[in-house]
Amino acid sequence: MIDSIKQIDCTGCMMCKDVCPKRAITYEIDHEGFWYPKVDYDKCIKCGKCIKTCPSLSEHRNSGAHEPKVYAAWALDDSIRLKSTSGGIFYILAEEMLKLGGVIAACKYTDDYKAAYHTIGDTIEDLEEFKGSKYFQSDTEGIYKGIRDQLKSGKKVLFCGTPCQVAGLSRFIGTENPNLVTVDFICRGINSPMVFKKYVDECEKHHGSPVKKVHLKNKNKGWTRLGTYMEFQNGKNYYRDRVTDPWVNGYVRGDLFMRPCCGKCKYKERIRVADISIGDFWGLKRTQNDLFKGISVILVNTDKGAVYLQGVEDKLFLEKRTYEEVTKGNGCLLTSSKMGEHRAEFFERISDTEFEQLVWSLLGETRKSIFIKELKYNIKSLIKK
């Protein structure tokens, strides 16, 4: 059964539990903090549904997908654009679904901001909690059944997730549904929830207070800074960027804590699994103002996606671009991230070593080297302005 799947193939999409008719599948978390399916053979009837529907072990293509139409884009409403992690496209797409009387199925933080999960929402307040990138794996247990129930009741649904999660949903639903719109994003690789929790725990310890807000890729100093911002209950706050933040550096520079399957992702294809794909349009030459506020790429992959996008065109700046322009600045659109050379050592030591200390040591950094890099980066930014 599905527990025979190799770790390198399992994406942790959690669809197999929802598809099991006997609730025989649970998940075990390994020493890296990633979950993998476990089968209770006292309950299992060996129907094989878990194997047959797993997108990693079967065909996962979207039969309606075609060569993507490419746009550079952002929300015309600056209040939406600046609070979003890219150009605010997800917010606009999701807001439209609410106006159509539908629901949104997307990812939100837990109350303590140390984990994330997919759930269904039908209000603007729900949307506010969905927006923003999380950069670590979300718990999707039950979301596939929830979406199916919404569709059966006649509701329209917009689902947003990683390409592997969209593939899982597609395999679970089984047939094309006109009321379901799927949105994925250009994914560099998904990180360990356990490691993210350790990172936030350490920040709480250093600030002497529980966290009350986490905002990854914060734009206080601009989109390209890849800022991490946290607020704490005692009034203190934390801001570090692509130069000084250990989480960003451990992920982007070190490739230290991504899920093993991300090293050979099966969804790095020109023909996508979702109706619409969104992401950062890195490398696009625009004004400094636009580079500060954030620029999105939109890939329209199906006719359904094209029709849906037409419904929000009046709320977006849209500019036709080429696929090749996207790949120049966003190599992870088609290429899997390599597992970092120090990844194994990271997980060997993370249980008894401070997260930040471990990241910098594995990257060969010291406080002095980070200070010098930050100084050079700030000077370079001032010159550009």
Protein Blocks (a to p, Z undefined) as FASTA:
>chain_A
ZZlpcfklmgolommmmmpmnlpaccdddfkopacddddfklpgolommmmmmmklmcfb
dfkbccddddddddfblklmmmpmbnommmmmmmmmmmnopacddddddfkopaccdddd
fbfklmmmmgocekiacdfehklmmmmmmmmnopacdddddfklmmmmmmmnopacfkbc
cdddddfbdcdfklmmmmmmmmmmmnopacfbdcehiaknojklopacdddfkopacddd
fklmmklmmmmmnommgcfklmmccklcfbdfbfbdcdddehiacdfklmmnopaddddf
bfklmmmmmmmmmmpccddddfklmmmmmmmlmmccdddfklmmmmmmmmmccfklmmmm
mnopafklmmmmmmmmmmmmmmmZZ
